[in-house]
Amino acid sequence: MKNYVQPGNTITLTVPYAVTSGDGLLVGSIFGVAAGDAANAETVEAALVGIFDLKKVASQAWSAGDKVYWDNTNKEATKTATANTLIGVAVEAVAGGAGDLIGRVRLNASF
């Protein structure tokens, strides 16, 4: 196919805020996980598919299969849909204690 460009598992994005490798970032409707560090308005390779451990809302329990959203204000994953962007699903349960700050998420790259 002469119009094929790339698989699309990762793409280069101009970040709207500083990120560190492993941080989630939202550019318009595109959510990805930064593969490196980048300052505001720099470019970074971002993974769009895969399973990642992401910072999550404290004191929020997750079950495997829960829809996961990105809270771009607080830069963390959440089960709260209102005003947030759907990014994927939880792949394992996580407790809801104040110290439970990481959730395992399978990204949905269909957006």
C-alpha positions as CSV (number, residue, x, y, z in Angstrom):
1,M,0.0,0.0,0.0
2,K,1.5,3.2,-1.0
3,N,-0.5,5.2,1.5
4,Y,0.6,3.2,4.6
5,V,2.6,5.4,7.1
6,Q,3.2,3.3,10.3
7,P,1.6,0.9,12.7
8,G,0.6,3.8,15.0
9,N,1.6,2.1,18.3
10,T,3.7,5.2,19.1
11,I,3.5,8.6,17.7
12,T,5.4,11.9,18.2
13,L,3.4,14.5,20.0
14,T,4.0,18.1,21.1
15,V,3.4,18.1,24.8
16,P,1.0,20.7,26.3
17,Y,2.8,20.5,29.6
18,A,6.1,19.1,30.9
19,V,6.2,15.3,31.2
20,T,8.6,12.7,32.5
21,S,9.1,9.3,31.0
22,G,6.1,7.1,32.0
23,D,3.7,10.1,32.5
24,G,0.4,10.1,30.8
25,L,-0.4,13.0,28.5
26,L,-3.4,14.2,26.7
27,V,-3.2,16.1,23.4
28,G,-6.6,16.9,22.1
29,S,-8.3,13.5,22.2
30,I,-5.0,11.5,21.9
31,F,-3.9,9.9,25.2
32,G,-0.4,8.4,25.4
33,V,2.3,7.5,27.8
34,A,5.6,9.5,27.4
35,A,8.6,7.4,26.3
36,G,11.0,10.2,27.5
37,D,11.1,13.5,29.2
38,A,9.9,16.7,27.5
39,A,9.3,20.3,28.5
40,N,6.2,22.2,27.6
41,A,5.8,22.5,23.8
42,E,8.6,20.0,23.1
43,T,8.0,16.8,21.2
44,V,8.0,13.3,22.8
45,E,7.3,9.8,21.5
46,A,4.1,8.5,23.2
47,A,2.9,5.0,23.4
48,L,-0.8,4.6,22.5
49,V,-1.2,0.9,23.1
50,G,-0.1,-1.5,25.8
51,I,-0.5,-2.0,29.5
52,F,0.9,0.7,31.8
53,D,1.1,1.4,35.5
54,L,-0.3,4.9,35.9
55,K,-0.7,7.3,38.7
56,K,-4.4,7.1,39.9
57,V,-6.7,8.9,42.2
58,A,-6.0,8.0,45.8
59,S,-8.7,6.3,47.8
60,Q,-10.4,5.0,44.7
61,A,-10.8,1.2,44.4
62,W,-10.7,-0.4,40.9
63,S,-11.8,-3.8,39.7
64,A,-10.5,-5.5,36.6
65,G,-12.5,-4.3,33.6
66,D,-13.5,-0.9,35.0
67,K,-13.4,1.9,32.5
68,V,-10.5,4.2,33.2
69,Y,-10.4,7.9,32.4
70,W,-7.7,10.6,32.3
71,D,-8.2,13.6,34.6
72,N,-6.1,16.1,32.7
73,T,-6.4,18.7,35.5
74,N,-4.8,16.5,38.1
75,K,-2.8,14.4,35.6
76,E,-4.0,11.1,36.9
77,A,-6.2,8.1,36.0
78,T,-9.7,7.8,37.5
79,K,-12.9,5.9,37.2
80,T,-14.8,9.2,37.2
81,A,-16.2,9.8,33.7
82,T,-17.5,13.3,34.2
83,A,-15.2,15.9,32.5
84,N,-12.5,13.3,31.8
85,T,-11.3,11.4,28.8
86,L,-11.7,7.6,28.4
87,I,-8.3,6.0,28.0
88,G,-8.8,2.3,28.6
89,V,-9.6,-0.3,31.2
90,A,-8.2,-1.5,34.5
91,V,-6.6,-4.9,34.0
92,E,-6.4,-5.8,37.7
93,A,-8.0,-4.8,41.0
94,V,-6.4,-2.1,43.1
95,A,-7.4,-1.3,46.7
96,G,-8.9,2.1,47.5
97,G,-6.6,3.1,50.4
98,A,-5.0,6.5,50.6
99,G,-1.6,5.0,49.6
100,D,-3.0,3.1,46.6
101,L,-1.7,5.5,44.0
102,I,-0.9,3.2,41.0
103,G,-3.4,1.4,38.7
104,R,-2.6,-0.9,35.8
105,V,-4.4,0.2,32.6
106,R,-4.7,-1.3,29.2
107,L,-4.8,1.7,26.8
108,N,-7.5,2.0,24.2
109,A,-5.8,3.4,21.1
110,S,-9.1,3.5,19.1
111,F,-9.6,7.2,19.6
